[in-house]
Structures are given as structure tokens and as C-alpha cells.
Amino acid sequence: MAKLKELAKKQVQNAKGFENKTWNILIILWLTLTAFSIQAFVEAKFNPDIVKANISGHDSMAQEAFKLSSDFAIKPIYSEKGGYYIAPGETDVPIFALSIESYKDILLFERLQLTLQGEVDEKMFVVAKLFEGENKIATSRIKEGVFSFKNFTSILKPGVNKEYTIKLDISPEAQAGARFNFEITNPYAITLNSKNIPQYSLDRYPIVGDYVTIVGWRKK
């Protein structure tokens, strides 16, 4: 009888031990999932470029989380010559152009980032200027491969297509033969607001501009 009681006591202890281990494993899994969720939220909030892979795939969860919209369109405008050619020291030469059309709401265009593509020396870029039609609305100097235009507001009314051009001043020391282009990398590189709510387009990214080639002045 004593042996049976001892055996029963050990079984109860083993069962409690199993329960404790299972509970500990569940707690660890919950803490791990919570940590990943917090990290994902922080990264998406403060570094939205991290989520561009999901955005470019247009999955339903990304659309819901980041309020992607198909209520407006962003389209590149390409040069009739198939690219741009700039000589050292030239100013106000167009290097990127796009059009934006809102379909149903008034939108405020307030920020644009253009990312450099190509192995070139950034020192040859003096300044870039953003134009709405013929009116200059912002300027930017390149930093770590990006022209960032901000502190401006361009109003887009429904059904009206507006065209924007980025013009560049090139250093006289620019090296002939350099070739590069610029692109809007992902939805978060362009900010449009409707009633103070950021809107992100479902257009495919990156939106790539024409190639630009530095050419030398012809000798007389």
C-alpha cells in the first residue's frame, strides 16, 4: 500500500512538472511573438522603406495597414529623345518628370524623394529644383544619393492632371561620360494628403525616370 501511495505521489509531481514546462513554453512563445509585433510596428512607423517589398506586392494586409489607395495615379513622363543629355556647368536641365491626377478627392502634394541610380560622384550635382508647371516650388541638395523635396504644398483637384518636373544644375567639373537616372523607390517616397490622412498610390514601384548622360562640350 505504501508503495502504491509513493508511486501515485511521483505521478502527480511529474504531471505538475509537465504542466509547468508547458506553461513556461507558452509564455516564452507569447513573449517572442509580442516582441516581433512591436518591432514590426516600430520599423514600419519610423522606417517605412522596410515594408516596400510587401507594398510592391499589393497584398491585402499591406493595403489595410497602410491605407493604400487607387484613387489617384502617378505616372512618369519620358523624354521624346529617350533620355537627357547634360553638359558640365549647365543649369535648369530637366532630369525627371511625372504627372499626378486625383480621381475624387482634393490632395495635397507635400513631399518627394528621388533616389539616384548609378555609380557617379554626387559632387557634380549642385542643386535640384522641383517645378509645378513653370513655377518652382521647392529645391534640394543631394544627400546620400537622395534628393528630398519638402516644405511645399501643391493642391491637386479631382479630375485635374498636374505635371511636375525636376531640373538640375550640374557642376562645371562634372565628368563627361557619366550616366545615371533617378527613381521614386516606393509609395513612401511621395507624400500626398487628403483631409490630413496620408494616401499611398497602388502604382507599381519603383517609378523610374529617363537616363541622364553627361556629355562634353564640343570643341570649336
N, C-alpha and C positions, 0 to 999 in steps of 0.2 A: 504493500500500500504506500509506504514511504517513497519507494522508487517511482511509483506512478505519479505521486504529487510532485516529486522533483522534476520528472520529465515534463509534466504539464507546465510547471513554472518556467522551464527553459524555453518551451514553445511560445509562451506568452511574451517572454523577453525578446525572443527572436522576431516575433511579429511586430513588437513595438519598434525594434531596431530597423526593420524593413520600412515601417511607416515613416520613421524619422528620416531615413535615407531618401525615400520617395519625396517627402515634403521638401527636403533640402534641395533636391534636384529641380523640383518645380519652381522653388523660389529663385534659384540661380538662372533658370531659363527665363523667368519673368523679368528679372533684373537686366539680363542681357538684351532681351527684346526692347525693353524700355529705353536702355542706353542707345541702341541703334536708332530708335524712333526719334529721340531727342537730337541725336547727331544729325540725322537726315533733315529734320526741321530747321536746325540752325544753319546747316550748309545751304539749304535751298533759300533761306531768308537772306543770308548775308553774302552768299556767293552763288547766284542763280546760274552761272555758267556750268556748274557741276551737273545740272539736270538737263542740259541741252540734248543729250542723247535720247532721253525719253521724249522730250518735246518734239524733236525732229521725227520721231516715230508716230506722233499723234495718238498715243494710247489714251484710252478713255479716262484712266485715273489721272494722268497728267493734265488733261483738259479740265477736269473738275477741280483739281487742286490749284491750278494756276490761271483759271478763268481765260483759257484761250478762246479767241473769237474769230468767226468768219464774217464779221460784219464790216470789214474793210479789207482792202488789198494794197500790198506794197509790191511794186514792180520796178525792176531796173530798166534804165533807158540806155541803149547801147549806141556807140558812135557809128555813124554811117561808114566810116573808114575801117571799122573793125578794131579800133584801138586809138590811143592818144600818143602823140609824139611831142616831146618837150625838149627844148634846147636849154643848156645851162644858163641861169640868170633870168629865164622867162617868168612872168608873173600872170596871175589870174588865168591859168590854163585849166580847163575842166578835166577832172580825172575820175569822176564818179557822178552818176545822175540816177534819180529814182522818182517815181510818181506814187502818190498815196491818194486813195479815194475811200471816203466813208460812205457806207450804204444807207445808214438810218439814223445815226446819232452825230451830234457835234463832237468832234475830237480835238484835243489839244496836243499837238506835236511839240514835245519839250526836251527831247534828248536823242542824240545819235552817236553811236560809236562805230568807227570804221577801223578795221584791223588790216594791217599791212601783210601782204603775202609776197615773199621774195627775199632773197639774200642781198640786201642793199644797205648802204650806210645811211642811217637816219639823219645824219648831219646835213644831208643835201636838201632836206625838207625844211624850208624856212617857216612857212605858216600855211594853214589851210583855211578856207572860208566857205561857209555854208550860205547858199543863196536860195531864197524863195522867189522864183521868177527872176527878176532883175534886182531884187533887194537883198543886200547882205544882212543876215540876221544873227550870225554867230561866227566866231573864229576859234581856232585850236592849234596848238603846237603838239607835235607828236611826242608821246611818252611811252616807252617800252612797246613800240610797234602799234600804238593805237592813237587815232585822232578822236578826241572826245568833245563833242559839241554840246553845250548845256547853257543854262541861264538865258533861254529864249522861249518864246511861245508862238506857234503858228496855228491859226484856227482853221480847222477843216470842217466845212459844212456838208451835210448829206448830199450826195449826188454830184459833188464838185471834185474834179480831179486836179490836184496840185502837183507841180513839178519842182523838184529841188536839185540843185547842182552843187557839187563840191569843187572849188577851184583852188589850185595850188601855186604857191611861189617856190621856185627852185633856186638853190644857191648857184652862184656863178662857178663854184668849184665842183659842181656835180659831174660825175664821171660818165662820159658818153658810153653807151652800150648797156647801161643798167636797165633791167626790165623787171617790172613788178605790177601788182594790182592790189585793189582793196576789196574788202567784203564786209557785209553785215553778217556776223557769225551766227547769231541765234536770236530768238524773239526778244531776249532781254537786252539786246544791243540797241534797241529803238524803243523809246517810251512815248506812248500815246495814252491820254487820259480821257475818260468820259465820266462826268459828274464825280471827279476826284477818285475814280476807280481805274487802276491801270488796265489797259487792254493789250492783249498779245495776239498777233496775227497767226493764222494757220498756214500762211505761205511757207513754202519749202525753204529751208536754210541749209547752207549759207546762201545769201543773195550776193552773187559775185559780180564785180564790175569789170570793165574792159581792162586789158593790159595797157600799161604805160611804158614807153621806151624813151630813154634819154638819148638824144642824137646830138652830134657835134655840129657846130656852125660850119657852113661851107666856106672854104677859103676862096677869096676873090682872085 
